[in-house]
Amino acid sequence: MHRELRFWRVYAAASTAVLALLVLTAFRAPRAADAKFDTLSAQRINIVGPDGALQMVISNRQDMPEGRMDGKTFTSQGRHDGAGLIFYNALGDEDGGLTFGAVKTPKGYAADAGLMFDQFKQDQTVGLTYSGQGEQQTAGLRVWQRPSMDLAQEVEQMHALRAMPAGPAKDAAMAQFQRDAAAGKYGGQRLFAGKDAGKNATVSLNDAAGHPRLRLSVTAAGAATIEFLDAKGKVTRTLAP
């Protein structure tokens, strides 16, 4: 009798456990990979690979990530002015992005947008941009020339320069930095093709330091010109119909 009672107790416990497992399995939540949503509201979404490394970030302007390269994070000027997407390459470096934003100003508004693609270990090298303020609107394709120096090294040098105590040594270092920048050591814009703030359709070809040297333009009224410029921006020759 005792053996029979013990058998039925074990049988009842096992049956209950199996029944509970079946119920839980039937009503379990779907895997994350199978989840579907009609609307998803989020302040930031990190797109990661199987190893958890960032591949893309979709973010509002407040949570937009700072610049990242060589495993280091750098404060990026204007990064929180608008929402957008940030791309990362397989090494974990920032590799470009899409940003957009607008703010009210005493003169009306200021707005901008851009789709940028970065040179390897450097800043943007090609992009589609828009900026507008009041009646002035600029939009077009831009191409930059960047140095072979790692951008992270450039940023660290600039931080070290800013951290120098005030005095003649810092003044001399800043002056040298400005001369190097003017000479194109840190790169410059080589091409702009689009509409400028004066409502002209313009193609501007620049030297390595970013100085316009050849400019083709057509005004809103239809007047076309070709201008040659020197390194200081002075027009040295003009061709017109």
N, C-alpha and C positions, 0 to 999 in steps of 0.2 A: 504493500500500500504506500509506504513512504517513498519507495523508488518511483512509483507511478505518479505521485503528486509532484515530486521533484522534476520529473520529465515534463509534465504539463506546464509547470511554472517556467522552465527554461524555454519551452516551445512558445508560450505566450509572450515572453520578453523578446525573443528573437523575432516573432511576427510583428510585434509593435515597432521594433527598430526598423525592420524592412519597410513597413507601411510609412513610417515617418520619413525615411529616405526617399521613397517614391514621391511623396507629397512635396518635399522640398525640391526635388529635381524637376517636377512638373511646373512648379511656380518660380523657379530660379530666374534671376534677372539675366538678360542676354549679355553675352560678352561685349566688352567695350568695342571690339572690332565690328560687331554686328549692330551697334546702336544707331538709331536714326532719329533725327529731330526735324521738326518743321521750322522752329525758330530757336536759335542759340544766342543768348546774350552773355557777353564776357568782356572784361576790361582788357585782357591780354590772353593770347593763345600761343603757346610755344610748340612749334612743330619739331619733333625730335626723331632721330634714327633709332634703330634697335638698341644701340649702345647708350641712348639717352642724350647724345650730343645734339646741340641746337643745329637745325638746318634752316629754319625760318621763324620769324616772330611776327605775329599780327597784333598790333597794340594800339590803345588810345594814346593820346599825346602825353598824359601824365606818367604812364608806365613804360614808355618807349625806352629800350635798353641803350646804355651808353656804348660808345665805340669799343670794339674788342679786336685785338690782334696779338699774336704771339703769346696767348694765354693771359694777357693783361687787359685791364679795362681802363679806358680813357674818357674823360669828360668831353662831350662833343657839343660845341657851341650851336645853339638853336635846335638841338635834338628834340626838345619837348614843345616845340612850337606847333606841331601838328601830328595827327595820327598817321599810321601807315604800316608798311611791311619792311622788315630788314632781312637780307639774305646772308647766309653763311656758307663758306666752302667746306670741303671735307677736312681741312686743317683746323676748323673752328674760327677762322678769321672772318670778320665782316666783309661782305663781297658786293655790296650795293643795296638798293632798296627803292621803295616807292613811298613818297611822303606828300602830304597836302595839308593846307591849313588856311585860315583867314581870321583876322581880328579887326575890330572897329578901331578907328583912329580919329583924332580931331578933324582930319581932312576927309573922313569918310570910311575908308577901309584899306587894308593891306592884305593881299592874298598871294599864295604861291603854291606850286606843285612841281614835282620832279620824279622822273624815273631814271635812276642812276645805276651804272655798272662800274665797279672798281677795277683798277689794275691790280695784279697780284701783289700783295703786301703793300698796297698804296691806296691813294684816294681815288675818287671817281675819274674815269678816263673818257667816258662817253655818257651823254644824258639828254633827255628831253625835258625841257624846263618851261615853266610859266611863272611870271610874277606880275602883279598889278597893284597900282595905287592910284585911286582917282581916275583921271583920264589917261594915265600912262600905263600902257600894257606892253609887255615883252614876252615873246614865246618863240621857241625854236630848238634846233639841234645844236649841241655844244660838244666839242672834242677837246680834251686837255692832254698835254704832254706831261708825264710824271717822271721823276728821277728814279734810278735803280735803287736808291737808298730805301731801306725799310721805313715805312711811315712811323712805326712804333719808335724807332730811333730818333726821328725828327721831333716827335712829340716830347720825348724825354729830354732832348736838347733844349727845346723851347721852355719846358718846365724848369730846367736847371737855370736857364738864363733869367727867367722871371724871379726865381728864388734868390738871385744874387743880391747882396746888400747894395743899397743906393750909393752911387759914387762914380768916379771917373772910369773904373774898370767896367762897371755895368753899362755905362753910357757908350763906351767904345765897343763893347760886345754887341749892344743893340744896333749901333750904327753899322757894324760889319754885317749883322744879320739882314738888315734892310738893304744893304748893297748887294748881298748875295741873292736876296729875293728878287730885286729889280733886274738882276742879270740872268734870272731864270734858273738858279740852282735848285729851287724847289718846284720847278715846273710852272706852266702857265697855260692859258686857253689858246689853242691853235686855230680853232674854227668856230664861227657862229653862222648859222643859216636860219633865218626866220624873220620875224617882225620886230623892229626896235621900238623904243618908247616914242619916237617921232612919227610912228605909223608908216615907216618905210620898210619895204621888203628888202632885206640886206643879207649879203654874204660877206663876211669879214675873215680874211686870212691873216694870221698873226705869226710873228717870229717866236722862238723858243721861250722868250721872256714874257710873251703875252701881248706884245705891242702890235697893233694893227699895221700892216704894211700894204695890203691891197684890199680895197673895199668896192664891192659892186652894190648899187642900190637903185631902187625904183620908188619914187614918192607915191603918195596916195593919188596924186593928180596924174601920174604916169610918166614923169620926167625921169630918165635913166642916166646914170653916170658911172664912170669907173675912175677910182681915185688911187693914186700911189702916195704912200706916206713914209716919212722917215721914222727913226726909232723914238723920236720925241713926240710923235703924233701930228707933225706938220705935213699938210698936203703939198707934195712936190710936183705933182702933175695930175691933170684931170682930163679925161676923155669923155666927150658928150656927143650925141647924134649930130 
